Amino acid sequence: MRRLSVLALLAGSLALPLTARAQTTEVAGVKYDNSLQLANAKLQLNGAGVRYKAVFKVYTAGLYLGTKAATPEAVLATNGPRRLHIVMLRDIDGNELGKLFTKGMEQNTSHEEFAKVIPGIIKMGEIFAQRKRLSSGDSFSIDFVPGTGVTLLVNGKTLAEPIKEPEFFNALMRIWLGKSPADSQLKDALLGRSAAARDPFNS
């Protein structure tokens, strides 16, 4: 009986690290919590992946939703709070990042949709210009909360008032989930789709 108790204790202790590991998903050395709280809502990690440029890893990104979504249309139609969390893997100029985001939105929205979010784009550009540089290891989150708008946080700190335009969050999401995404394999990863491991030298 005592031997059984010891074996049970050992089995329990071995299971603990597995449970701890199951609470996060690791991408390129960056750990993403599998769930989090935002505005009193529980969100789950829909998917996470790496943004490549040529052979270089630029950043990791993780998408959090209230319920799982496997298509861009489902993500954009999701009600409730949402978050995209990005962790830099390389240094980048803040102004340059803002310009890349603006270009990504312009390529993935109609002229009418783009015109509606211009005030938000200007505000976003000002936020990144204040930061001047994002270094490897820095993170920023794009949070959407209904009734509040879009909040941009750098290293967990809010740098400006929320962007109120309701279309702005979905315009941002189209950078990664639109018809001309920043990285097609990152798009698949954010949607939780299984994909073959990427060889950047053959991409």
LUMRO-517209 format. One record per residue (C-alpha): residue in three letters; x, y, z; residue number from 1. Coordinates in steps of 0.5 Angstrom, whole numbers, plus 500, padded with zeros to 3 digits. Example, Ala and Ser with C-alpha at 12.3 -4.5 7.8 and 13.67 -1.06 7.14 Angstrom:
2
+------+------+-------+-----+------+
| resn | east | north |  up | resi |
+------+------+-------+-----+------+
|  ALA |  525 |   491 | 516 |    1 |
|  SER |  527 |   498 | 514 |    2 |
+------+------+-------+-----+------+
REM end
This chain:
203
+------+------+-------+-----+------+
| resn | east | north |  up | resi |
+------+------+-------+-----+------+
|  MET |  500 |   500 | 500 |    1 |
|  ARG |  506 |   505 | 502 |    2 |
|  ARG |  509 |   503 | 495 |    3 |
|  LEU |  503 |   505 | 491 |    4 |
|  SER |  503 |   512 | 495 |    5 |
|  VAL |  510 |   513 | 493 |    6 |
|  LEU |  509 |   511 | 486 |    7 |
|  ALA |  503 |   516 | 486 |    8 |
|  LEU |  506 |   521 | 489 |    9 |
|  LEU |  512 |   521 | 484 |   10 |
|  ALA |  507 |   520 | 478 |   11 |
|  GLY |  504 |   527 | 481 |   12 |
|  SER |  511 |   530 | 481 |   13 |
|  LEU |  512 |   528 | 474 |   14 |
|  ALA |  506 |   531 | 471 |   15 |
|  LEU |  507 |   538 | 474 |   16 |
|  PRO |  512 |   540 | 469 |   17 |
|  LEU |  508 |   538 | 464 |   18 |
|  THR |  502 |   542 | 466 |   19 |
|  ALA |  506 |   548 | 467 |   20 |
|  ARG |  508 |   547 | 460 |   21 |
|  ALA |  501 |   546 | 457 |   22 |
|  GLN |  499 |   553 | 460 |   23 |
|  THR |  504 |   557 | 455 |   24 |
|  THR |  506 |   556 | 447 |   25 |
|  GLU |  513 |   557 | 445 |   26 |
|  VAL |  514 |   561 | 439 |   27 |
|  ALA |  522 |   562 | 437 |   28 |
|  GLY |  523 |   562 | 444 |   29 |
|  VAL |  518 |   567 | 446 |   30 |
|  LYS |  512 |   564 | 451 |   31 |
|  TYR |  505 |   566 | 450 |   32 |
|  ASP |  500 |   565 | 455 |   33 |
|  ASN |  495 |   560 | 452 |   34 |
|  SER |  489 |   564 | 456 |   35 |
|  LEU |  489 |   571 | 459 |   36 |
|  GLN |  484 |   576 | 462 |   37 |
|  LEU |  482 |   583 | 458 |   38 |
|  ALA |  476 |   587 | 460 |   39 |
|  ASN |  473 |   582 | 465 |   40 |
|  ALA |  473 |   577 | 459 |   41 |
|  LYS |  477 |   571 | 458 |   42 |
|  LEU |  481 |   570 | 452 |   43 |
|  GLN |  485 |   564 | 449 |   44 |
|  LEU |  490 |   564 | 444 |   45 |
|  ASN |  488 |   563 | 437 |   46 |
|  GLY |  495 |   562 | 434 |   47 |
|  ALA |  502 |   564 | 434 |   48 |
|  GLY |  507 |   565 | 429 |   49 |
|  VAL |  513 |   568 | 426 |   50 |
|  ARG |  514 |   574 | 422 |   51 |
|  TYR |  520 |   573 | 417 |   52 |
|  LYS |  523 |   578 | 412 |   53 |
|  ALA |  527 |   574 | 407 |   54 |
|  VAL |  531 |   569 | 412 |   55 |
|  PHE |  530 |   574 | 418 |   56 |
|  LYS |  526 |   573 | 424 |   57 |
|  VAL |  523 |   580 | 425 |   58 |
|  TYR |  518 |   578 | 431 |   59 |
|  THR |  513 |   573 | 433 |   60 |
|  ALA |  505 |   575 | 434 |   61 |
|  GLY |  500 |   571 | 438 |   62 |
|  LEU |  492 |   573 | 437 |   63 |
|  TYR |  487 |   572 | 442 |   64 |
|  LEU |  480 |   571 | 442 |   65 |
|  GLY |  474 |   570 | 446 |   66 |
|  THR |  472 |   563 | 442 |   67 |
|  LYS |  477 |   560 | 436 |   68 |
|  ALA |  476 |   562 | 429 |   69 |
|  ALA |  479 |   559 | 423 |   70 |
|  THR |  478 |   564 | 418 |   71 |
|  PRO |  480 |   571 | 417 |   72 |
|  GLU |  472 |   573 | 416 |   73 |
|  ALA |  471 |   569 | 423 |   74 |
|  VAL |  476 |   573 | 426 |   75 |
|  LEU |  474 |   580 | 424 |   76 |
|  ALA |  466 |   578 | 426 |   77 |
|  THR |  468 |   576 | 433 |   78 |
|  ASN |  465 |   580 | 438 |   79 |
|  GLY |  468 |   582 | 445 |   80 |
|  PRO |  475 |   584 | 447 |   81 |
|  ARG |  481 |   581 | 442 |   82 |
|  ARG |  488 |   582 | 443 |   83 |
|  LEU |  494 |   581 | 438 |   84 |
|  HIS |  501 |   581 | 442 |   85 |
|  ILE |  507 |   582 | 438 |   86 |
|  VAL |  514 |   581 | 441 |   87 |
|  MET |  520 |   584 | 437 |   88 |
|  LEU |  526 |   579 | 435 |   89 |
|  ARG |  530 |   585 | 431 |   90 |
|  ASP |  531 |   592 | 433 |   91 |
|  ILE |  527 |   596 | 428 |   92 |
|  ASP |  525 |   604 | 428 |   93 |
|  GLY |  519 |   606 | 430 |   94 |
|  ASN |  517 |   611 | 425 |   95 |
|  GLU |  519 |   605 | 420 |   96 |
|  LEU |  514 |   600 | 423 |   97 |
|  GLY |  509 |   605 | 423 |   98 |
|  LYS |  510 |   606 | 416 |   99 |
|  LEU |  510 |   598 | 415 |  100 |
|  PHE |  503 |   598 | 418 |  101 |
|  THR |  500 |   604 | 414 |  102 |
|  LYS |  502 |   600 | 408 |  103 |
|  GLY |  499 |   594 | 410 |  104 |
|  MET |  492 |   597 | 412 |  105 |
|  GLU |  492 |   600 | 405 |  106 |
|  GLN |  494 |   594 | 401 |  107 |
|  ASN |  488 |   590 | 405 |  108 |
|  THR |  482 |   595 | 405 |  109 |
|  SER |  478 |   599 | 400 |  110 |
|  HIS |  479 |   606 | 399 |  111 |
|  GLU |  473 |   607 | 403 |  112 |
|  GLU |  475 |   603 | 409 |  113 |
|  PHE |  482 |   606 | 409 |  114 |
|  ALA |  479 |   613 | 409 |  115 |
|  LYS |  475 |   612 | 415 |  116 |
|  VAL |  481 |   610 | 419 |  117 |
|  ILE |  486 |   615 | 417 |  118 |
|  PRO |  485 |   619 | 424 |  119 |
|  GLY |  487 |   612 | 427 |  120 |
|  ILE |  493 |   611 | 423 |  121 |
|  ILE |  495 |   618 | 424 |  122 |
|  LYS |  495 |   617 | 432 |  123 |
|  MET |  498 |   610 | 431 |  124 |
|  GLY |  504 |   614 | 427 |  125 |
|  GLU |  505 |   619 | 433 |  126 |
|  ILE |  505 |   613 | 438 |  127 |
|  PHE |  511 |   609 | 434 |  128 |
|  ALA |  514 |   616 | 433 |  129 |
|  GLN |  515 |   617 | 440 |  130 |
|  ARG |  518 |   611 | 442 |  131 |
|  LYS |  523 |   612 | 436 |  132 |
|  ARG |  526 |   605 | 437 |  133 |
|  LEU |  523 |   598 | 438 |  134 |
|  SER |  529 |   593 | 441 |  135 |
|  SER |  529 |   586 | 440 |  136 |
|  GLY |  525 |   583 | 446 |  137 |
|  ASP |  521 |   589 | 446 |  138 |
|  SER |  513 |   588 | 446 |  139 |
|  PHE |  507 |   591 | 444 |  140 |
|  SER |  500 |   589 | 444 |  141 |
|  ILE |  494 |   592 | 440 |  142 |
|  ASP |  488 |   591 | 444 |  143 |
|  PHE |  480 |   592 | 442 |  144 |
|  VAL |  475 |   593 | 447 |  145 |
|  PRO |  468 |   594 | 445 |  146 |
|  GLY |  465 |   601 | 447 |  147 |
|  THR |  473 |   603 | 449 |  148 |
|  GLY |  476 |   602 | 442 |  149 |
|  VAL |  483 |   600 | 440 |  150 |
|  THR |  489 |   601 | 445 |  151 |
|  LEU |  496 |   600 | 444 |  152 |
|  LEU |  501 |   598 | 449 |  153 |
|  VAL |  509 |   598 | 449 |  154 |
|  ASN |  512 |   593 | 454 |  155 |
|  GLY |  505 |   593 | 457 |  156 |
|  LYS |  504 |   601 | 458 |  157 |
|  THR |  499 |   605 | 455 |  158 |
|  LEU |  502 |   610 | 451 |  159 |
|  ALA |  496 |   614 | 449 |  160 |
|  GLU |  488 |   615 | 449 |  161 |
|  PRO |  484 |   609 | 445 |  162 |
|  ILE |  483 |   610 | 438 |  163 |
|  LYS |  475 |   610 | 438 |  164 |
|  GLU |  474 |   609 | 430 |  165 |
|  PRO |  470 |   602 | 431 |  166 |
|  GLU |  473 |   600 | 424 |  167 |
|  PHE |  481 |   601 | 426 |  168 |
|  PHE |  482 |   594 | 429 |  169 |
|  ASN |  479 |   590 | 423 |  170 |
|  ALA |  483 |   594 | 419 |  171 |
|  LEU |  490 |   593 | 423 |  172 |
|  MET |  488 |   585 | 423 |  173 |
|  ARG |  488 |   585 | 415 |  174 |
|  ILE |  495 |   587 | 415 |  175 |
|  TRP |  496 |   579 | 418 |  176 |
|  LEU |  490 |   576 | 415 |  177 |
|  GLY |  488 |   580 | 409 |  178 |
|  LYS |  488 |   578 | 402 |  179 |
|  SER |  496 |   581 | 402 |  180 |
|  PRO |  498 |   579 | 408 |  181 |
|  ALA |  505 |   581 | 411 |  182 |
|  ASP |  507 |   573 | 412 |  183 |
|  SER |  502 |   568 | 409 |  184 |
|  GLN |  505 |   563 | 414 |  185 |
|  LEU |  504 |   567 | 420 |  186 |
|  LYS |  497 |   568 | 417 |  187 |
|  ASP |  496 |   561 | 417 |  188 |
|  ALA |  499 |   560 | 424 |  189 |
|  LEU |  495 |   566 | 427 |  190 |
|  LEU |  489 |   562 | 425 |  191 |
|  GLY |  491 |   556 | 428 |  192 |
|  ARG |  492 |   552 | 422 |  193 |
|  SER |  497 |   547 | 422 |  194 |
|  ALA |  503 |   548 | 417 |  195 |
|  ALA |  509 |   545 | 415 |  196 |
|  ALA |  516 |   548 | 418 |  197 |
|  ARG |  518 |   554 | 414 |  198 |
|  ASP |  525 |   553 | 411 |  199 |
|  PRO |  527 |   561 | 410 |  200 |
|  PHE |  532 |   559 | 405 |  201 |
|  ASN |  527 |   556 | 400 |  202 |
|  SER |  521 |   561 | 401 |  203 |
+------+------+-------+-----+------+
REM end
